Amino acid sequence: MAKRSRVFTPGLSSALNRRDLLRRAAAAGVAVPALSALLSEPAAAASKIKFVAMDYDAKMQDDTKALVDAFNGSQSDVEVDLQVISWSEGHDRLVTWISGNQAPDLANLSAGWMVEFNAIDVLEPLDDKFPAEFLAAFQPASLDALRIDGKLMGLPYFLDPRALYYRKDLFDAAGLQAPVTWDDVQAAAKALHNPPDVYGIGISSGDPSGGYDYYDYAYIGAGGISRFGEDGKSLLGSEIGVRAAQFLVDIAVTDQTSQPNPVNASRDNDLQPLFMAGKLAILETGPWFPTMLKAQAPDIQYGIAKLPIADASVTPRSAVWPDCVSMFKQSENKEAAAAFLQYQFNKQNRLDFALQRGVIPERIDVGEDPAYATDDTARFFVGELANAINVYNSPWPKQAQEFDIRSAELSKAFLGEQSAEDAMKNAAQQIDQINGVA
């Protein structure tokens, strides 16, 4: 049975001096033991918890350590041990710890990992771990993105709604408006494509880091909501799924207005650097990009628009690929872990985090804070959360395999080896097989 820790109340120190102890005891009519007896009794040990975070950027280690050090120094009931590891090794390290019954108390996960770990019943639901007013401070959509079967399985750490970035100077010079529909995107890419100086659009067949991704750009733009039907089968081969693939294949194969080698393109290593170098006219990426542009390419003139839609019949939506902090059932100090989460996710700490990382805050009060909402870009992304779709939302735990299958089949279409329709139907068949519903 898990041992029960003392409840920690932020801001209240458990240390009392002798005079305070005598005064409070006298008021309550309690006899106070001799000082020598008090000194002979060992002080209660702090509950120790382990928090594993991922290295989003070069400052993640220092910033997270400062947060943990501030929490540890603010009270004596809970001591947090921090470990920051790379995203590339994070999943396998966690699997090893879980298998060895050594899971951390808390870990920073992608929502995809959260679905996977929940499927093997190693995550602790969080609904009853916090006061109602704490959860009420969050954007409802941010919490809904992390519910499975109605249970809250993580707190939102990064939400990352997507948007379309475009070179405003090039658009203005060509007399073009910000793209709204796919036709707008294709027309602008054709008009501005002037290789090798400028490529019309940056796309990828499925870079794991995002890229011009099938789901968050094309599938949702075609009107897709869920990736699976009521029968549990993949919808990639549906009319919407094929339409989304055809749009990307038209850019890569028919129009040939993308950057070179869209099959192997990486958002972080290829597409974003091309845009910052002034060599891309259009790119889909996340809310962290303005911070990067300001620091690394301050002279680039750009605009931000909603993700374009196939036609006027489709409701414009954004996509979120949320990351979270989840608690493991193996934790022996769940109350202490919950206390740290309340501290980590208080308004000031999440405001600091949003400003440090250039991410969209999950707390309502942070999104409205004048220190954060200083420009139209910040307000735009906060507004995109209202109707955003969680790309990870799925009844199946094998999402990594699903994404890999889709990317492999779409790559063949990008290379002209098969049609968009065949690519998606082949992908759907394979996904149904791994999910046992073929």
C-alpha positions in Angstrom: 0.0 0.0 0.0 1.3 3.5 -0.9 2.4 5.4 2.1 0.5 8.6 2.8 2.4 11.8 2.8 1.6 15.0 4.7 -0.4 17.5 2.8 1.6 20.6 1.8 0.0 24.0 1.8 1.9 26.4 -0.5 3.2 29.4 1.3 2.7 28.0 4.9 5.9 26.9 6.6 5.7 24.0 9.0 8.5 25.3 11.2 7.5 26.8 14.6 9.7 28.3 17.2 9.4 27.4 20.9 7.5 30.6 21.8 4.9 30.0 19.1 4.5 26.4 20.2 3.9 27.4 23.8 1.5 30.1 22.9 -0.6 27.9 20.6 -0.5 25.0 23.0 -1.6 27.1 25.9 -4.5 28.5 23.9 -5.6 25.0 23.1 -5.1 23.6 26.6 -2.4 21.2 25.5 0.6 20.2 27.6 3.9 21.0 26.0 6.8 18.5 26.4 10.2 19.7 27.6 12.5 21.2 25.0 15.0 18.3 25.6 12.3 15.9 24.7 11.4 17.8 21.5 15.1 17.9 20.5 15.4 14.2 20.9 12.6 13.4 18.5 13.8 13.3 14.9 12.1 15.8 12.5 9.7 14.4 10.0 11.4 13.7 6.7 10.2 15.5 3.6 8.3 13.4 1.1 10.6 13.0 -1.9 9.2 12.9 -5.5 10.9 12.6 -8.8 9.9 14.8 -11.8 11.2 13.9 -15.3 11.1 16.7 -17.9 12.1 16.8 -21.5 14.6 19.2 -23.1 12.5 21.5 -25.4 15.4 23.9 -25.8 18.8 24.8 -24.5 17.4 26.7 -21.5 15.0 24.0 -20.4 17.4 22.4 -17.8 18.2 25.8 -16.1 14.7 27.1 -16.2 13.1 24.0 -14.8 15.8 23.6 -12.1 15.1 27.2 -11.0 11.5 26.3 -10.6 12.2 23.1 -8.7 14.8 24.9 -6.5 12.2 27.6 -5.7 9.6 25.1 -4.7 12.0 23.1 -2.6 13.1 26.3 -0.8 9.6 27.5 -0.2 8.6 24.7 2.2 10.0 21.6 4.0 7.3 19.0 3.4 8.1 18.0 -0.2 11.5 17.7 -1.9 11.5 17.4 -5.7 14.3 15.6 -7.6 14.5 16.8 -11.2 15.8 15.0 -14.2 15.8 16.5 -17.6 16.3 14.1 -20.5 16.1 14.4 -24.3 12.9 13.8 -26.2 14.7 11.2 -28.4 15.4 9.0 -25.4 12.5 10.0 -23.1 9.9 7.4 -24.2 12.3 4.4 -23.9 13.7 5.6 -20.6 10.1 5.9 -19.2 9.2 2.4 -20.5 12.3 1.0 -18.8 11.5 2.7 -15.5 7.8 1.6 -15.6 8.8 -2.0 -16.4 11.2 -2.0 -13.4 8.6 -0.6 -11.1 10.7 2.6 -10.8 8.5 5.1 -12.6 8.9 8.7 -11.6 6.2 10.3 -9.6 5.6 12.9 -12.4 6.8 13.0 -16.0 6.5 15.4 -18.9 4.9 13.4 -21.8 3.5 14.0 -25.2 -0.2 13.3 -25.3 0.6 10.4 -27.6 2.7 8.8 -24.9 -0.1 9.6 -22.4 -2.6 7.6 -24.5 -0.1 4.7 -24.7 0.7 4.6 -21.0 -2.9 5.0 -20.1 -3.7 1.9 -22.2 -1.4 -0.2 -20.0 -3.0 1.4 -16.8 0.1 3.0 -15.3 -1.2 6.6 -15.1 -3.1 8.1 -12.1 -6.2 10.1 -12.9 -5.9 13.7 -11.6 -9.5 14.8 -11.3 -9.7 14.5 -7.5 -6.1 15.6 -6.8 -6.8 19.4 -6.8 -9.2 22.0 -5.5 -12.0 22.9 -7.9 -10.8 26.5 -8.2 -7.4 25.3 -9.4 -8.8 23.4 -12.4 -11.3 26.2 -13.1 -8.3 28.4 -13.9 -7.5 26.4 -17.0 -8.9 26.8 -20.5 -11.6 24.1 -20.7 -10.3 22.9 -24.1 -6.8 22.5 -22.7 -8.1 20.0 -20.1 -10.5 18.3 -22.5 -7.5 17.5 -24.7 -6.1 15.4 -22.0 -9.2 13.5 -20.9 -9.5 9.8 -21.7 -12.9 8.3 -21.1 -13.8 11.4 -19.1 -10.8 11.2 -16.8 -8.1 13.8 -16.6 -4.8 12.0 -17.2 -2.4 15.0 -17.4 -2.1 18.8 -17.0 -1.4 20.7 -20.2 2.2 21.7 -20.5 2.5 22.7 -24.2 -0.6 23.2 -26.3 0.9 24.5 -29.5 -2.0 25.4 -31.8 -0.9 25.6 -35.4 -1.1 28.5 -37.8 -0.1 29.5 -41.3 3.0 31.8 -41.6 3.5 33.7 -44.8 6.0 36.3 -46.1 3.9 39.4 -45.9 6.4 41.5 -47.9 6.3 39.0 -50.8 2.5 38.7 -50.6 2.1 42.5 -50.6 4.5 42.9 -53.6 2.5 40.4 -55.6 -0.9 41.9 -54.5 -1.9 38.7 -52.6 -4.1 38.4 -49.6 -3.5 36.1 -46.7 -4.6 32.5 -47.8 -8.0 31.4 -46.6 -8.6 28.3 -48.7 -6.4 25.6 -50.3 -6.9 27.3 -53.7 -5.4 30.5 -52.2 -2.4 28.5 -50.8 -1.7 26.9 -54.2 -2.1 30.1 -56.1 0.2 32.0 -53.8 2.8 29.2 -53.8 2.8 29.2 -57.7 3.1 33.0 -57.9 5.9 33.2 -55.4 7.9 30.1 -56.2 11.3 31.3 -57.6 13.9 28.6 -56.8 16.5 28.6 -55.4 15.9 32.1 -54.1 12.4 31.5 -52.7 10.3 28.3 -52.6 6.5 28.7 -52.7 5.7 26.5 -49.7 7.3 24.2 -47.1 5.8 20.7 -46.8 6.7 17.3 -45.4 5.3 13.9 -45.9 5.3 13.4 -42.1 8.2 14.6 -40.1 7.6 13.5 -36.5 8.4 17.0 -35.3 5.4 18.4 -37.3 6.3 19.9 -40.6 3.5 20.7 -43.0 1.8 17.7 -41.5 -1.0 15.7 -43.0 -3.2 15.8 -39.9 -2.9 19.4 -38.6 -2.9 21.0 -42.0 -4.6 18.9 -44.6 -6.9 16.5 -42.8 -8.5 19.1 -40.5 -8.6 21.6 -43.4 -10.6 19.0 -45.3 -13.1 18.8 -42.5 -11.7 15.8 -40.6 -12.4 15.7 -36.8 -11.8 12.2 -35.6 -9.2 9.9 -37.2 -11.5 6.9 -36.7 -15.1 6.0 -37.4 -17.6 4.6 -35.0 -16.6 1.1 -36.1 -13.1 1.9 -34.9 -11.6 1.8 -38.4 -9.2 4.4 -39.7 -10.7 7.2 -41.8 -7.6 7.8 -43.9 -9.1 6.0 -46.8 -12.4 8.0 -46.6 -13.3 10.8 -48.9 -11.9 13.4 -46.5 -8.7 11.4 -45.9 -8.0 11.0 -49.6 -8.9 14.7 -50.3 -6.4 15.8 -47.7 -3.6 13.6 -49.2 -4.4 14.8 -52.7 -3.9 18.4 -51.7 -0.4 17.7 -50.5 0.4 15.5 -53.4 -0.8 18.3 -55.8 1.7 20.7 -54.2 4.6 18.2 -54.2 4.1 16.4 -57.6 1.7 18.4 -59.8 2.6 22.0 -58.9 6.1 21.3 -57.7 6.1 24.5 -55.6 7.6 23.0 -52.4 11.1 23.1 -51.1 13.5 20.4 -52.4 13.0 16.8 -51.0 9.7 17.1 -49.2 9.8 13.4 -48.4 12.6 13.8 -45.8 12.1 17.4 -44.7 12.2 18.2 -41.0 10.3 21.1 -39.6 13.0 22.0 -37.1 16.1 21.2 -39.2 14.8 22.3 -42.7 11.6 24.1 -43.0 11.8 26.7 -40.2 15.5 27.5 -41.0 14.5 28.0 -44.7 11.7 30.5 -43.7 14.1 32.4 -41.4 16.6 32.5 -44.2 14.0 34.2 -46.4 13.7 31.2 -48.7 10.1 30.1 -48.0 7.0 32.0 -48.8 4.5 29.9 -46.8 4.9 27.5 -43.8 2.6 25.9 -41.2 4.1 25.7 -37.8 3.4 26.5 -34.1 3.3 29.5 -31.7 6.9 29.2 -30.7 8.0 30.5 -34.1 7.6 34.3 -33.5 10.0 34.0 -30.6 12.5 32.3 -32.9 12.0 34.8 -35.7 12.5 37.8 -33.4 15.7 36.3 -32.1 17.2 34.8 -35.3 15.5 36.7 -38.2 14.2 40.0 -37.0 14.1 41.5 -40.5 11.7 38.9 -41.9 8.3 40.5 -42.5 5.6 37.9 -41.9 1.9 37.5 -41.3 0.0 34.8 -39.4 -3.3 33.3 -40.6 -5.7 30.5 -39.6 -5.0 27.1 -41.1 -6.6 27.2 -44.6 -9.7 25.2 -45.4 -10.5 23.1 -48.5 -13.6 25.3 -49.2 -16.2 27.5 -47.5 -18.1 24.5 -46.3 -15.4 23.6 -43.8 -15.2 25.3 -40.4 -11.7 26.7 -39.8 -10.0 25.0 -36.9 -6.6 24.8 -35.4 -4.8 21.7 -34.3 -3.0 21.1 -31.0 -0.3 18.5 -30.4 -0.4 18.8 -26.6 2.3 17.8 -24.2 1.4 17.3 -20.5 2.7 16.4 -17.1 1.2 13.1 -15.8 1.3 11.3 -12.5 2.2 7.6 -12.3 0.3 5.0 -10.3 3.6 3.7 -9.0 4.1 7.0 -7.1 4.2 6.5 -3.3 3.7 10.2 -2.7 0.8 11.2 -4.8 -0.4 14.0 -2.5 3.1 15.5 -2.5 3.3 15.2 -6.3 -0.1 17.0 -6.5 1.3 19.8 -4.3 4.2 20.3 -6.6 1.9 20.4 -9.6 -0.2 23.1 -8.0 2.9 25.2 -7.5 4.3 24.5 -10.9 1.0 25.5 -12.5 0.3 28.6 -10.5 -0.3 31.8 -12.5 3.1 33.3 -12.1 5.1 30.2 -12.9 3.0 29.5 -16.0 3.3 33.2 -17.1 7.1 32.8 -16.7 7.0 29.6 -18.7 4.9 31.1 -21.5 7.2 34.1 -21.8 10.3 31.9 -21.7 9.2 29.4 -24.3 6.9 31.5 -26.5 4.0 29.0 -26.0 0.3 29.5 -25.6 -0.8 29.5 -22.0 -3.3 26.9 -20.8 -4.4 29.1 -17.9 -7.1 31.7 -18.7 -5.6 34.3 -16.4 -2.2 34.0 -18.0 -3.6 34.4 -21.5 -5.3 37.6 -20.3 -2.4 39.0 -18.4 -1.0 42.2 -19.9 2.5 40.9 -19.5 1.7 38.1 -21.9 -1.0 39.4 -24.3 1.2 42.2 -25.6 0.4 41.9 -29.3 -2.0 40.5 -31.9 0.0 37.3 -32.3 -0.4 36.3 -28.7 -4.1 37.1 -28.8 -4.5 35.2 -32.1 -3.1 32.0 -30.7 -5.1 32.2 -27.4 -8.2 32.6 -29.5 -7.3 29.5 -31.6 -7.7 27.2 -28.5 -11.5 27.6 -28.5 -12.1 25.3 -31.4 -8.8 23.4 -31.7 -8.7 19.7 -32.3 -6.3 17.4 -30.3 -4.5 15.5 -33.0 -3.7 12.7 -30.6 -7.3 12.1 -29.7 -7.7 8.5 -30.5 -9.1 5.3 -29.0 -6.0 3.4 -30.0 -2.6 3.4 -28.1 -0.6 2.6 -31.2 -0.4 6.1 -32.5 3.3 6.2 -33.3 2.9 3.2 -35.6 -0.2 4.8 -37.2 1.7 8.0 -37.9 4.7 6.1 -39.3 2.5 4.1 -41.6 0.7 7.2 -42.9 4.0 9.0 -43.5 5.5 6.0 -45.4 2.6 5.7 -47.7 2.3 9.4 -48.3 6.0 9.5 -49.1 5.5 7.0 -51.9 2.8 9.3 -53.3 5.2 12.3 -53.1 7.7 10.3 -55.1 5.1 9.5 -57.7 5.1 5.8 -56.9 1.4 5.6 -56.1 -1.7 7.9 -56.1 -2.9 9.8 -53.1 -6.0 7.6 -53.0 -3.9 4.4 -53.0 -1.6 5.8 -50.3 -4.4 6.5 -47.9 -6.3 3.3 -48.5 -3.1 1.3 -48.0 -2.4 3.2 -44.8 -5.9 2.7 -43.5 -5.7 -1.0 -44.1 -2.4 -1.4 -42.3 -3.6 0.8 -39.3 -6.8 -1.3 -39.0 -4.6 -4.4 -38.9 -2.4 -3.2 -36.1 -5.5 -2.1 -34.2 -7.2 -5.5 -34.7 -10.2 -4.2 -36.6 -9.3 -5.1 -40.2 
